[in-house]
Amino acid sequence: MSYAELVCRSHFSFLHGASHPEELVATAARLGLSALALTDRDGLYGVVKAHHAAKEHGVKLLLAAELTLEDGPPVVVYARDATGYSNLCRLVSHGRMTHPKGEAGVPWRKVAEHASGLLALLPGPASLEAVAPLAEAFPGSFHVGLSRSLSAGDAAREARAEALARALGVPLVVHNDVHTHHRDRQVLQDVLTSIRHGVTVDQAGTRLFPNAERTLKSPGDMARLFADRPEALARTVELASRCEASLDALHYRFPEEDLPEGRTADAHLRVLTEAGLRTRYPGGVPPAVTKQIDHELRLIAALDFAGYFLSLWDIVMFARGRGILCQGRGSAANSAVCYALGITAIDPVRMGLLFERFLSMERKEPPDIDVDFEHERREEVLQYVYEKHGRRHAGMVCEVICYRGRLALREAGKALGLSLDQVDRLSRVASSHGFQVTPDVLQEAGLSPTDGRVLRTLSVAKELEGVPRHLSIHVGGFVMTREPLVDLVPVENAAMPGRTVIQWEKDDINAVGLLKVDLLALGMLTALSRCFALIHKHYGRELSLATVPPEDPKVYDMLCNADTVGVFQIESRAQMNMLPRLQPREFYDLVVQIALIRPGPIVGNMVHPYLRRRHGQEQVTYPSDEVRGILQKTLGVPLFQEQAMRLAMVAAGFSAGEADGLRRALSHKQAEARILPYRGRFVEGCEAKGYTRKQAEEWFDHFRGFAHYGFPESHSASFALIAYASSWLKCHYPAAFTAALLNSQPMGFYAPHTLVADVQRHGVEVRPVDVRRSSWDCTLEDGAVRLGLRMVRGLGESSGRAVETARRGDYTSVGDLARRARIPRHDLTRLALSGALASLCGARRQALWEIQALGPLDADDLFFGMPMDGTAVQLPPMAVQERVVADYDTVGLSLEKHPMELLRPTLKRMGAVTAEGLKRVSAGRPVKVGGMMICRQMPPTAKGICFISLEDETGIANLVVPSEVYARCRQEIHGALFLVGEGMLERSGKVTNVKTRSVVSVRQ
């Protein structure tokens, strides 16, 4: 007996189904189903994953969805052919686009207008009046569904369905209303239903399914269940046989609407590229570059990707025309065409970068071009794309947000009836232990290790991990099409106004050959743009990324001393520790520096060999001149993905496509497993070319490190450009650089108080927020940094800018400020607490008194801001501790004192030295150091070690907390802001750490 399941919901019905599409397809294959329809609610979110799983398992997949009707019951529609698939996408798009995010609905007339190429199935009985008009729109293609869930009401529903089918003159077709691929998932299905309704499982009642029958069943099980209706069972196969639509038939073309008359896309791309080359090489284009450009343009033409490059060039030109800083990165930096067009800033020919990392004829896959824009101005770029191509031809890629970690635990716990206090305690301990919670850990958290609800919560949370929760927007992926986008993939509204997204994520669109461009936001570009503007305004010097002086020895001196707070990419604790060891003296050293502190090189044991060879402690040898050409610039250690590809091609005889396959395996989430099939091929290939087995295995072990995330050389080089520019600005214009960083928050590694403390240690004066002098942004005054009104927490931007624009000379009193700026009492109070009114009325309490004496501060009040009480009082000033606390509460930093200065007497009693004092302690000596925790990290490659940075009034001290110490001191580390670490001082060159034996909180 054959059977095709026609109604099946997956996790992509969002809290309505309890199985992944791949699980449903694999189970359908195991059970012997002839076909499977994925019929998620108002979406094709999971269809690409199901499509590839179906091809892998040899199951026929029907492209379908359940549509919510505005004026009728839900109906399932199936695509018979390419026209039907386009109509399905259009209907889903209409239902989503005409409703707020998360809702959908289509009028039956709209369905009728797009019925061509579709089959329809009413999954359950409904009134004849509601269904008849829709059935008429599908002559010979409408069916009434029948399911038996072995629960109360089955017989009545079946009788209604049969009567409806008879009245309409349409056939009955059975289905199982599938929500799970296995009965064991019914517990998760119940939890998802409870989450959807906001109740516990105990409270859900009839909202839960009464049993686990809505699961995939074999043809034999369905034949026994419907032994009395063999004709309705057979129609499932007949209906499935009429559906031939497949995602393999999708044909994507990039927009080409701006071509000059009579010029093809390939010809226009060549013209633009040649013009760009004349700009890049004013002294003449080197022959090697000309050769590479010809090679790339031929390949781009053969793959029909010219429109992709032209569209991206257009976007970059728009941004530059608006003065928006931007720079391409990633594998695009391997392309000489991208460099000539101005999309990237790295010369790939000069750096010897591998073009096949970006594009190859064997792979025939879309190139991946990432362009970073100023994060505060990227929206201008996105809206330009929407306006240029229209919503019907452009949409952002979606990102599927899944339940993870604490959220999975909290939602599972609440659904299973745990109290909020129990949920909080369980999520804290479980997230710290990766769900591996022992009875001792549960007892430590005050939870019973025998409590059935607690144990069920842990079990369900593991199943909930990775379940789709809702759709969000990809960080920058944009799909643009020549034909209407809604013919290829459904589009829907995003939560953010002005944004629309397609229903497929990035892996899906890559799998079906849709091209996207990544228009990304980078905070450091915003900071650099602001810094250039400040330098031009205050110093009269015009700078840009292209004109920052290269290879400045003073900059490299600064980097060798790890003086990089605020610098792009090399300000983290690990990068600061590496800089004095690496001692960068030229640009390529920065390329290596950025790439070294990644999980890949660390796990692959590449860091220490490279450093030993760099400092002459280990001899560098190469087994052949060919290998020397690949690895010489990294001293024989393969640090980059491109080097892995070149070695595979040169040393093991891989083709360019095979080498890229290795690279893709290394980049995959399951990389450790995916690269194993390449090992034998690589080792045998190396031996065949005369290399030793030991050498081949050593190289491949290095490659395995990339499975834990490693950089392509082009990506590292692109980031190194920005890192050098930000280093140069910090070195030569520290005040402007810091002001720009503060104006670009939130971004970067450190909070504003750390940035300000750092620039003060460099001798730059920082002045407080002052309503008589501060602009909204932080500015420069005679070489000093004046904090802007934006620093006052809780102050609305409109009020802050009103204070700036209404000043026109000076304010004479708090009332004068209130009347002229027309700001509400709450904002005046925040200004008073921050000390920003000090120049008007002295101490903060005095300012608060004067605010209370003002009349109404309602926008339309006649007496707005007029003084109503002239009583003068002498209020006691705040103590210094109170002022510092108020500073951190309102501005996030204090210019009066560092908090650790106030705690210094306590720290001295505890025997703790300052960060500066560590310099006077000999290596190997016991020491205590205290400070305010500004950074806590536990990288996956650190094997449980916790790294903590403590800031005090003299600088930053670094603690290394071994795993056993962390386990013992975890509550202090996670629960306190001011800590003292006790341990042994370690010093390697200029790198100083305290390897701790204990960590305690500072108590006065």
C-alpha positions, 0 to 999 in steps of 0.5 A: 500500500502506498501513502503520501502525507499531505498535511504536515507541520514542522517547527517552522509553523512556529510553536505549532509543530515539534519536529525539524523539516529534516527529521520529518523527511528522514522519517518519511523515508524510513517509513516508506512514504511515497511523498511528503508535503511540508504545509507550514502555516503561511510560510515556506520557511523550512522548504529549502531544508526539506528539499535537500533532505528529500533529495538525500533520502529519495523522498518526493517533496510537495511544495505547499503551505497552509493559508490563513483566509480572512473570510474562510477556514484555513486551506492547504495549497500545493504547487503543481508546476512552476506557475503554481509555485510562483502563485504560492509564493505570491499568496503567502507574501500577500497574506504576510505583507498586508498584516503586522509581523506575526499575522497573516490572512488572504481573502478567498478572491485573492486565492482564486485569482492565483489558483493557476498551477495549484491544488487545494485541500481543506484539511477539516470540515467547515460550512458549505457557505464558507467553502463553496466560493473557494472550491469553485476557483479550483475546478477539478483541483479541490479536495476535502481532507479527512483525519482520524486522531482517535479522539472524541469527535472523530466520527462527527468530524468525519460525517461533516467532512463527507457531507461537505465533499458530497455537497461540493462534488469533490473527493475526500482525501485522508491525512494525519494532521502531522505535528511530530515525526515521532511520538516521543516529541509529544511532550515537546509539542505540549510545551510549545502549545503552552508557550504559545498560549502563555499557560502551563501544561497543567493549565492548557487543558483542551488546548493540548492534543489528547494523545500522540496520534498526530505523528508520521505513520507508515503506509501500513498504519494508515491503511489499517486506520482507514481500512474502510476508505481505501479510495480516500487513501489512494487519492493521497498518492494521486494528488502527490503525482500531480505535483511536479514543482521543485526548487531545482527549477528556480532560475535567478537573475540579477538586476541590470536596469542601469546599463547604458544603451547598447552595452551588455552587463559584461561590457559595462563591468569591463569599462568600469573596471578599467576606469577603476584601474587607472585610478588605483594605478596612476603610474600604469597597471602592472602586467600581473594585474592586467592578467588577473583582471582578464581572468576574473572578467572571463570567469564572471562572464561565464557564470553570468555574475556581472549584474551582481558586481554592477549592483554592488558597485552602484551601492558603494558609489551611492554611499561614497557620494553621501560621505558614508565610510564603507569598505568591502571585506571577506573573500571579496578582497581576493578579487582584483575586480572588486579592488578596481571597482573600489568595493574593497581596499586590498590589492589582492595581486600585490598580497598574493591572495587566492581568487578561487577562495572567492569564485571558481568555475568548478564551484559555480556558486554565488560570490560572497561580498561583504561591505561594511558601512558606518553603523549609524548611517547604514539605514540610508544605504538599505533604504536606497536599495529598497527605493532603487529596486522596489519592494517587489524586487528587493528584500533582506534575508531573514535570520531564524531566531531559535531557543538557546541556553537560558531562554530554552530553560526558562520557557521550558520551566515556566511551561512545566510549572516551575516557579519564577524563582526556581526558573531563575536559579535553574537557568543560572546554574544550568547555563554555566554547566551547559545543561550537564547539571549534577545533583550537587549543582542542583542542591547548591542552587537550592533545587531538589535533585529528585524533583520531577519537574526540575528533571523534566525541565532539563530534558525538555530544554535540551529538545527545545534547544535550536527550535525556531522561535521567530523570524528576525532580520539578517545583519545585512543580507540583501537579495535583489532580483530582475524578476519579481522577488515574490515569484521566487520566495515569499516576502513579509514585513519585519518588526522594524519599520521600513524593512521587508524580509524574505522567508529564507535564511542565508544558508537556504538562499546559498543552497538554491543559488540566490545571490545576496549582498551583505550590507553590514554595519561597523561601529568603528567606521562611524567612529573613524568618520566622526574622528576625521570630521573632528580633526578637520574642524579643530586642526584643519587637516583633511584625512580619510582611510586612504590618506592616513599615513602608512607604516608610522613607527610611532604607531607600531611602538604604541602597538608593541606596548599593547596601548590599544584600548579603543583600537579596532580588533586588537583591544581585547585582552588576548590581543593585548597579550599577543601584541608585545609578544608579536612585536608588529613593525609593519602592516602584514604583522597586523594581518597576522596579529588579527588572525592569530587570536582566533580559535582556529590557530589556537586549537590548530597549534599554530600560535606558538610555532609562529612566535618561536620562528618569528623570534628566531627560537626555531628554524624555518624550513620548507620541504619544497620551493612551491611550499615556500611560496605559499607559507614563507610570509607566515614562517611555514605555519598555515594561518589562513584558509587561502594557504590551506587551499593552496597547499591542498592544490600544490602539495596534494594535487587537489583541483581548485574545486576540491580545495574549495570543498575542503575550505567549505568543510572547514567553515561548516558548523560540523567541520570536525566531521566534514573534513575527515573524508579529506584526510586520506585524500590529502595525505596520499596526494602529498605522499604521491608528490614526494612529501613525507606522511609526517609532514602531510599529517602535520599540515592537516592537523593545522587545517583541523584548527580552522574547524574552530573558526579561522580567518581568510587572509583577505578578511584579516587584511581588510580588518588590519587596514581599519585597525591601523587607521584607528591605531594611527588616530589614537596615537596622533589625535587621542582626544579626537579619537576618544571623543569619536568613540564616545559619540559612536557608542554602543560599540567596541570592547570597553565601556565609556569610563574605561575609554575616558580613564585611558585617554586621561592616562595619556595626558588628555584633559576630559571636562564634564557635561555642562549645559552652558558648554556641552553640545549633544556630542562630545567635542574638543575644547583647546585640546581637551575632551568636553563630554556631550549631553548624550552622555547623560543617561535617561536624557532624551536626544530631543531634549539634549539637542534643544539645550544645545540649539536654544543656548544662543549665548548663555543660560542665566539660571535653571528657569531660563534653561527650562523656558528656552529649551522647553524640556520636561522636568524629568530631563532637567532632573537627570541634568541636575543629578549628572552635575551638568547644571553646576555652572548655573547653580552650583551643587546638585542638591541646589539644582534639584531644589531650584527645579522643584521651585519652578512652575509647571513644565507642561509644553502648553502651560502659560507659566512654563518654567517660571519660578514659583517659590523664591525661598532660599535654603542652604542644602548640605553638599553631597559627600564625595562618595555620593557624587561618584555614585551619582556620576556613574548612575547618570553619566557612566563615569566619574571625572572626580575620582575612580571608585577604587580610589574610594576603596583604596584604604580597604584594598590596602588593609587587604594587602592589594597593590594597584595595577601600576604597582604590579610592575614593581613585583617580581615574577613568581612572587605572590601578590594581591591586586584589586579593581573594578571588573571591566571584562570577564571572558571564558573562551571555548579554547581556554579549557575552562579558564576565566580571564578577568580584567580589573581597572583601578585609578592607575590602569588595568590588571589582568587575572587568569583564573584556573578552572578549579578556582573559577568553580570555587569562586564562581559566585564572587566572580559573577556577583560582585563588581569590585574584586581582589585576586590573589595569586602568583605574578606571571611575566613574559616580556611586557605581558603581566598576569596574576594567576589566581588562587582565589578571587574575593569581593571587596567589602568595606 
